[in-house]
Amino acid sequence: MADGISVIQTAAMRARGLAWRALLCHNPDACEEGLCLETESGLRVHPVDPLAFAKWRVRASPDQIPAHVLITTEPEWTHA
């Protein structure tokens, strides 16, 4: 989570302070979204704009995250 906002991050994204905006899944046991993901903290989330997320996942390049779902966070290296 970035400041109380649910996010999806890979290690490369976290290192650069980037994240994909996500929405908390309120009922993961009955979720039919197909894109319900579990974060490292154990939360189940849905990516905002699932179609864009599915297309982006193929290459998962942090430089290709669409602006409307991009969240900037503090890069991981600043927490050392």
N, C-alpha and C positions, 0 to 999 in steps of 0.2 A: 504494500500500500504506500502511496505517496501522499502524505498529508491528509489521510482519511479518504483518499480516492482509490478505488480498486484499479489495479493496473496489471498488465501482462508484460513480463520482461524476460529476456534471455540474459545470460552472463555478459555478452557483448553490449547489449543495450544498457544494462545496469552500469557497466564500466564507463559508458559515455553519458550517463544521466538521461537516458531516453526510456520511454515506456509507451505502451499502447493502452489507451483508455478502455476500461472495462466496467461492467455492471455486475453487482453481486447477484448470484443465483440464490433466490430465496427458498427453493425447494429442490435441491440437487437429486434427491431420490426419485423424483417424478419428472425431472427435466427432460424435455423432448427437443431441445434446441439443436443437439448434435455438435455444438461447439462449446459446450460447457467444459471449462478447463479448471484444473486444480493448481493454485499458485503454490509457491514454496512454503508459504505460511499456512497452507491447508484450506484456504478459502476457495469456494467454487465460484467462478465468474464466467460471464459471457463477454466476448469482445464487442465493443461498440462497432457497428458496421460489419457484421459477420461476413458478408460477401467480400469486402475489401480485405478483411483479415485472412480469409481462405486463399485469396489470390496472392497476398503478400507472403504467406507462410511457405510457399513453394521455394522462395529464395531466402527469405527472412533477413534481408539486408536492412540494418537500421537506417541507412540513408534513403530507403524507399518507403518509409512509413508515411501514409497520407497525413497532411497537416491537420485535418479535422479530427483525428484520433490521437495525435501526438501529444504526449505530456513530457515536459522536461522536469527532471529531478536532479538532485545533487549527485554528481558522479561518485561512484563507489570509492575511488581513490582518495576522496576528500575526507573519508571517515577513518583513515588509518591512524 
